[in-house]
Amino acid sequence: MLYEPTTLASVARVIGETLEADYGIDPAPLFAKLKFDTGKFVRPGSRTPHVKMNELWSSAVAMTGDLWFGFSVGGRAKPGDFFVLGHAWLASSTLSGAFGRLCRYSHVIITQSSELSFEKQGDAYRLIETYPDGAARPQRAAKDAGFVAFLNLCDAVTQGVVRPTNVSLTVAPQDASARYEELFKCPVSYGCEQEVWLFDASDLERPLSGSIPEVAEATDRIAENYIKSLDHSAVATAVSRMLVQTLPSGRSDQETIASRLHRSRSTLQRQLSAEGTSYRDILETTRQALATRYLKEGEHSQAQIAFMIGFADQSNFARAFKRWTGVSPGEYQKAA
């Protein structure tokens, strides 16, 4: 099913703070260019379309010229930047409990792509991140920020430094770096199908001094209700489904989609705005999801895919795809 994935707006705020504090770059023009509603940055739980977040990551890396920009962003993130998940983490009785909450409530941060699981095997725990077929992989800078922020969350609740004993990353072998070994402080494998972090059970089962069971239970309820609320995007889902049907015909303009959904254009705009998205954002996300799926299947040429997702020619499709993912359609298909 195609849907409009979203990310906590606070992530964009942290990116902006990093640009300004660490690189001396005013983020305001970039936010304006990408049409970010910066008012959301101070409203807890507010969200922004993931397609915009991808553009923000790409633009920020290009502006700084720093391929390790994600490390800087992750280092600046604090528990409160992750809304209710951050508070639930701080109140957990053990890191094992915190990891379990991360798996259950990861969609608080982003409602897209990966699936997290957590399991015990003998004297060790494995935290596993997998990507379903057709799911778009996050950009490297976003992944790097996640790595650093996750370890900082661990440090925030433990009295000592807890690190994995072994890490397997989906990061491409050509991007292997001592930066990762320094971060994880353990052996690292690259080019893997899954992200797998191995931890000693004794580290994760040690009681945490900041545990508050009543707060943990309360934040669990808030997180569950919040995630349920994210599913209330019926109009956005209907638009996405209609686009899947109409993109090959070239009749996928907003007026046509509104008419097919028995709404006026203004009514459709108002309903999508109430769900925190827009027709343009859904169009971009749907095209990206279809393009990555078709490229992975390998049954169509790039020219055919361009036509199937509503582009006039292959060159326009190639430019849009690189903007979405950071790589060309050919590079993506080769890696897949």
For each residue, the residues with C-beta under 8 A, 3 or more apart:
1: 237
2: 237 240 241 244 285 286 289 290
3: 111 233 236 237 240
4: 49 50 233 236 237 240 275 277 281 282 285
5: 49 50 51 110 111 112 113 285
6: 47 48 49 50 110 111 230 276 277
7: 11 12 47 48 49 50 53 109 110 111 112
8: 11 45 46 47 48 81 82 83 108 109 110
9: 12 13 37 40 41 43 46 47 48
10: 13 14 41 46 81 82 83
11: 7 8 14 15 53 81 109
12: 7 9 15 16 31 36 41 48 52 53 56
13: 9 10 16 17 38 41 81
14: 10 11 17 18 73 76 77 81
15: 11 12 18 19 27 56 57 60 73
16: 12 13 19 20 27 30 31 41
17: 13 14 20 21 27 76
18: 14 15 21 22 23 60 69 72 73 76
19: 15 16 22 23 25 26 27 30 60 63 64
20: 16 17 23 24 25 26 27
21: 17 18 76
22: 18 19 72 76
23: 18 19 20 63 64 66 72
24: 20
25: 19 20 63 64
26: 19 20 29
27: 15 16 17 19 20 30 31
28: 31 32 38
29: 26 32 33
30: 16 19 27 33 34 56 59 60 63
31: 12 16 27 28 34 36 38
32: 28 29 35 36
33: 29 30 59
34: 30 31 52 55 56 59
35: 32 52
36: 12 31 32 40 48 52 56
37: 9 40 48
38: 13 28 31 41
39: 42 43
40: 9 36 37 43 46 47 48
41: 9 10 12 13 16 38 46
42: 39
43: 9 39 40 46
44: 83
45: 8 83 84 226
46: 8 9 10 40 41 43 276
47: 6 7 8 9 40 230 276
48: 6 7 8 9 12 36 37 40 52 53 276
49: 4 5 6 7 52 53 276 277 278 281 285
50: 4 5 6 7 53 54 110 111 112 285
51: 5 54 55 281 284 285 288 324
52: 12 34 35 36 48 49 55 56 281
53: 7 11 12 48 49 50 56 57 142
54: 50 51 57 58 139 324 325
55: 34 51 52 58 59 323
56: 12 15 30 34 36 52 53 59 60
57: 15 53 54 60 61 70 139 141 142
58: 54 55 61 62 139 323 326
59: 30 33 34 55 56 62 63
60: 15 18 19 30 56 57 63 64 69 141
61: 57 58 64 65 66 67 69 139 141
62: 58 59 65
63: 19 23 25 30 59 60
64: 19 23 25 60 61 69
65: 61 62
66: 23 61 69 72
67: 61 140 141
68: 71 72 144 179
69: 18 60 61 64 66 72 73 141 144
70: 57 73 74 140 141 142 143 144 145 146 147 148
71: 68 74 75 144 145 148 179 183
72: 18 22 23 66 68 69 75 76
73: 14 15 18 69 70 76 77 141 144 145 148 149
74: 70 71 77 144 145 146 147 148 149 152
75: 71 72 148 149 152
76: 14 17 18 21 22 72 73
77: 14 73 74 81 82 145 148 149 152
78: 81 86
79: 82 86 87 89 90 153 156
80: 83 86 87
81: 8 10 11 13 14 77 78 86
82: 8 10 77 79 85 86 89 108 109 149 153
83: 8 10 44 45 80 86 87 108 226
84: 45 87 88 105 108 219 222 223 226
85: 82 88 89 101 102 105 106 108 109 223
86: 78 79 80 81 82 83 89 90 153
87: 79 80 83 84 90 91 215 219
88: 84 85 91 92 98 101 105 216 219 220 223
89: 79 82 85 86 92 98 101 102 153 156 157
90: 79 86 87 156 157 210
91: 87 88 210 211 212 213 215 216 219
92: 88 89 95 97 98 101 157 208 211 216
93: 97 207 208 211 213 216
94: 97 98 204 205 206 207 208 211
95: 92 98 99 154 157 158 162 199 203 204 205 206 208
96: 99 100 118 125 201 204 205
97: 92 93 94 100 101 216
98: 88 89 92 94 95 101 102 153 154 157 208
99: 95 96 102 103 118 125 127 204
100: 96 97 103 104 118
101: 85 88 89 92 97 98 104 105 220 223
102: 85 89 98 99 105 106 116 118 150
103: 99 100 106 116 117 118 127
104: 100 101 223
105: 84 85 88 101 102 108 223 224 227
106: 85 102 103 109 110 114 116
107: 110 111 227 230
108: 8 82 83 84 85 105 223 226 227
109: 7 8 11 82 85 106
110: 5 6 7 8 50 106 107 113
111: 3 5 6 7 50 107 230
112: 5 7 50 135 136
113: 5 110 131 132 135 136 137 138
114: 106 129 130 131 135 138
115: 129 130 131 132
116: 102 103 106 127 128 129
117: 103 127 128 130
118: 96 99 100 102 103 125 126 127 128
119: 125 126 128
120: 124 125 126 201
121: 124 125 126
122: 201
123: 200 201 202
124: 120 121 165 198 199 200 201
125: 96 99 118 119 120 121 198 199 200 201 204
126: 118 119 120 121 196 197 198 199
127: 99 103 116 117 118 196 197 199
128: 116 117 118 119 194 195 196 197
129: 114 115 116 194 195 196
130: 114 115 117 193 194 195
131: 113 114 115 135 137 170 194
132: 113 115 135
133: 296
134: 289 292 293 296
135: 112 113 114 131 132 292
136: 112 113 288 289 292 324 325
137: 113 131 170 325
138: 113 114 142 143 146
139: 54 57 58 61 142 143 325 326
140: 67 70 143 144 171 175 326
141: 57 60 61 67 69 70 73 144 145
142: 53 57 70 138 139 145 146
143: 70 138 139 140 146 147 170 171
144: 68 69 70 71 73 74 140 141 147 148
145: 70 71 73 74 77 141 142 148 149
146: 70 74 138 142 143 149 150
147: 70 74 143 144 150 151 180 183 184
148: 70 71 73 74 75 77 144 145 151 152 183
149: 73 74 75 77 82 145 146 152 153
150: 102 146 147 153 154
151: 147 148 154 155 163 183 184
152: 74 75 77 148 149 155 156
153: 79 82 86 89 98 149 150 156 157
154: 95 98 150 151 157 158 162 163
155: 151 152 158 161 162
156: 79 89 90 152 153
157: 89 90 92 95 98 153 154 208 210
158: 95 154 155 161 162 206 208
159: 209
160:
161: 155 158 185
162: 95 154 155 158 199 203 204
163: 151 154 184 185 186
164: 167 184 186 197 198 199
165: 124 186 198 199 200
166: 186 187 189 196 197 198
167: 164 180 184 186 187 188 189 195 196 197 198
168: 188 189 192 194 195 196 197
169: 180 188 189 190 191 192 195
170: 131 137 143 191 192 193 194 195
171: 140 143 175 176 180 190 191
172: 175 190 191 335
173: 176 190 191
174:
175: 140 171 172 190
176: 171 173 180 188 190
177: 180 181
178: 181 182
179: 68 71 182 183
180: 147 167 169 171 176 177 183 184 188
181: 177 178 184 185 186 187 188
182: 178 179 185
183: 71 147 148 151 179 180
184: 147 151 163 164 167 180 181 188
185: 161 163 181 182
186: 163 164 165 166 167 181
187: 166 167 181
188: 167 168 169 176 180 181 184
189: 166 167 168 169 192
190: 169 171 172 173 175 176
191: 169 170 171 172 173
192: 168 169 170 189 195 196
193: 130 170
194: 128 129 130 131 168 170
195: 128 129 130 167 168 169 170 192
196: 126 127 128 129 166 167 168 192
197: 126 127 128 164 166 167 168
198: 124 125 126 164 165 166 167
199: 95 124 125 126 127 162 164 165 203 204
200: 123 124 125 165 203 204
201: 96 120 122 123 124 125 204 205
202: 123 205 206
203: 95 162 199 200 206
204: 94 95 96 99 125 162 199 200 201
205: 94 95 96 201 202
206: 94 95 158 202 203
207: 93 94 211
208: 92 93 94 95 98 157 158 211
209: 159
210: 90 91 157
211: 91 92 93 94 207 208 216
212: 91 215 216
213: 91 93 216 217
214: 217 218
215: 87 91 212 218 219
216: 88 91 92 93 97 211 212 213 219 220
217: 213 214 220 221
218: 214 215 221 222
219: 84 87 88 91 215 216 222 223
220: 88 101 216 217 223 224
221: 217 218 224 225
222: 84 218 219 225 226
223: 84 85 88 101 104 105 108 219 220 226 227
224: 105 220 221 227 228
225: 221 222 228 229
226: 45 83 84 108 222 223 229 230
227: 105 107 108 223 224 230 231
228: 224 225 231
229: 225 226 232
230: 6 47 107 111 226 227 233
231: 227 228
232: 229 275
233: 3 4 230 236 237 275 277
234: 237 238
235: 238 239 261 268 271 272 275
236: 3 4 233 239 240 272 275 277 282
237: 1 2 3 4 233 234 240 241
238: 234 235 241 242 261
239: 235 236 242 243 257 261 268 272 279 282
240: 2 3 4 236 237 243 244 282 285 286
241: 2 237 238 244 245
242: 238 239 245 246 257 260 261
243: 239 240 246 247 252 257 282 283 286 287
244: 2 240 241 247 286 290
245: 241 242
246: 242 243 249 251 252 256 257 260
247: 243 244 250 252 286 287 290 308 309 310
248: 307 308 309 310
249: 246 252
250: 247 310
251: 246 256
252: 243 246 247 249 256 257 283 310
253: 256 257
254: 257 258 265 268 269 279
255: 258 259 265
256: 246 251 252 253 259 260
257: 239 242 243 246 252 253 254 260 261 268 279
258: 254 255 261 263 264 265 267 268
259: 255 256 262 263
260: 242 246 256 257
261: 235 238 239 242 257 258 268
262: 259
263: 258 259 267 268 271
264: 258 267 268
265: 254 255 258 268 269
266: 269 270
267: 258 263 264 270 271
268: 235 239 254 257 258 261 263 264 265 271 272 279
269: 254 265 266 272 273 278 279
270: 266 267 273 274
271: 235 263 267 268 274 275
272: 235 236 239 268 269 275 277 278 279 282
273: 269 270 276 277 278
274: 270 271
275: 4 232 233 235 236 271 272
276: 6 46 47 48 49 273
277: 4 6 49 233 236 272 273 281 282
278: 49 269 272 273 281 282
279: 239 254 257 268 269 272 282 283
280: 283 284
281: 4 49 51 52 277 278 284 285
282: 4 236 239 240 243 272 277 278 279 285 286
283: 243 252 279 280 286 287
284: 51 280 281 287 288 320 324
285: 2 4 5 49 50 51 240 281 282 288 289
286: 2 240 243 244 247 282 283 289 290 309
287: 243 247 283 284 290 291 309 310 311 320
288: 51 136 284 285 291 292 321 324 325
289: 2 134 136 285 286 292 293
290: 2 244 247 286 287 293 294 308 309
291: 287 288 294 295 305 309 317 321 324 329
292: 134 135 136 288 289 295 296 325 332
293: 134 289 290 296 297
294: 290 291 297 299 300 305 308 309
295: 291 292 298 302 305 329 332 333 336
296: 133 134 292 293 333 336
297: 293 294 300
298: 295 333 336
299: 294
300: 294 297 304 305 308
301: 304 305
302: 295 305 306 314 317 318 329 330
303: 306 307 314
304: 300 301 307 308
305: 291 294 295 300 301 302 308 309 317 329
306: 302 303 309 311 312 313 314 316 317 318
307: 248 303 304 310 311
308: 247 248 290 294 300 304 305
309: 247 248 286 287 290 291 294 305 306 317
310: 247 248 250 252 287 307
311: 287 306 307 314 316 317 320
312: 306 316
313: 306 316 317
314: 302 303 306 311 317 318
315: 318 319
316: 306 311 312 313 319 320
317: 291 302 305 306 309 311 313 314 320 321 329
318: 302 306 314 315 321 322 328 329
319: 315 316 322 323
320: 284 287 311 316 317 323 324
321: 288 291 317 318 324 325 327 328 329 332
322: 318 319 325 326 327 328
323: 55 58 319 320
324: 51 54 136 284 288 291 320 321
325: 54 136 137 139 288 292 321 322 332
326: 58 139 140 322
327: 321 322 331 332 335
328: 318 321 322 331 332
329: 291 295 302 305 317 318 321 332 333
330: 302 333 334
331: 327 328 334 335
332: 292 295 321 325 327 328 329 335 336
333: 295 296 298 329 330 336
334: 330 331
335: 172 327 331 332
336: 295 296 298 332 333
